[in-house]
Amino acid sequence: MATLNTKLPLNTGAQIPAVGFGTWQDQDAQESAVLSALNAGYRHIDTARIYGTEPAVGRAIKKSGIPRSEIFITTKLWNNSHHPDDVLPALEASLRDLDTDYLDLYLMHWPSPFARSEKLMPRDENGKIRPGEADYVATYKAMETAQHSGKTRAIGVSNFSQAEMQRLLAETSIVPAAHQIELHPWLQQKEFVEWHRQKGIHVQQYSPFGNQNEIYDGGKNMGKLIDDEVLVEVGKKYGKSGAQVALAWGIQQGHTVLPKSKTPSRIKDNLEGDFRLEKEDVDRVGGIDKKLRFNDPSGNFGWNFYADLEGKKK
């Protein structure tokens, strides 16, 4: 079997497919890419309001003919809709674009609010992002109401620090089902991961290939994570690539991994990253942590992200 089709439990009792298909970037290519992914066997699609790819995801799901009930769909609330009164309308707009009547998971994309606006990136006369006043706890409470309504079956967050997570748990009633964070063999965040395990919060790994993404300036003057000699060497043992080993390592931590591609052969290869590594190989990958974080928009967003986490540049 080329892929194990691993499913992992959420604290809601739902099962989430371990390999999700990421739809960030390449907006015009997404409909064919998502259709290709569904035809290859993916049953977990990850999108977001800011990606602009929700309509393409919705069209691809319809074209695939696969029943909605068999597909796990995640999308994310964007920062311009953090005011509690804006959360449900934002969710409903995403549902319309995805052409579905419910989500499997709705995430708060960032803890940082932008000014209330129809524009996704509201800016002042100097071109700077206009910050909002909504507290992420109040935003999350509105998301709790959305879950009670049945419009989403689970809620969670993305890009929170540990202190932000602790405050969220202390001041809200629904424990997040998932936390989507940058995580890969060069940024393993073992203590933070263990904290989530103890709280029953599922970890989702975005950028599971680290600096493979050209958008990350900090990753340009070094080799690619997927070419790391340990990953490549471990891969040879299984007839797999370094990229596939990076995915298998994540799944064996109990995480979902969210690779993205628009190339049919690579889309299939990523799904085949769901295979079992022997413990000695999991441990070998565990030894290549560089505490290297590639995604940190703190300056642009006017918020000090990841203040207490590994890989934060001081």
Salt bridges, closest charged atoms under 4 A:
ASP26 OD1 - LYS262 NZ 3.44
GLU31 OE1 - ARG59 NE 2.60
GLU31 OE2 - LYS63 NZ 2.55
ASP46 OD2 - LYS76 NZ 2.65
GLU54 OE1 - ARG49 NH1 2.42
ASP85 OD2 - HIS83 ND1 3.87
ASP86 OD2 - ARG116 NE 2.82
GLU92 OE2 - LYS151 NZ 2.44
ASP97 OD2 - ARG49 NH1 2.83
ASP99 OD2 - LYS62 NZ 3.45
ASP104 OD2 - ARG68 NH2 2.95
ASP135 OD2 - ARG167 NH2 2.53
GLU171 OE2 - ARG167 NE 3.06
GLU182 OE2 - HIS184 NE2 2.87
GLU194 OE1 - ARG197 NH1 2.89
GLU214 OE2 - LYS224 NZ 3.29
ASP217 OD1 - LYS220 NZ 3.23
GLU233 OE2 - ARG284 NH2 3.00
GLU272 OE2 - LYS268 NZ 2.90
GLU278 OE1 - LYS237 NZ 3.15
GLU280 OE2 - LYS237 NZ 2.83
ASP281 OD2 - LYS237 NZ 2.74
ASP283 OD2 - LYS279 NZ 2.66
ASP289 OD2 - LYS291 NZ 3.60
ASP296 OD2 - LYS312 NZ 2.83
GLU310 OE2 - LYS291 NZ 3.99
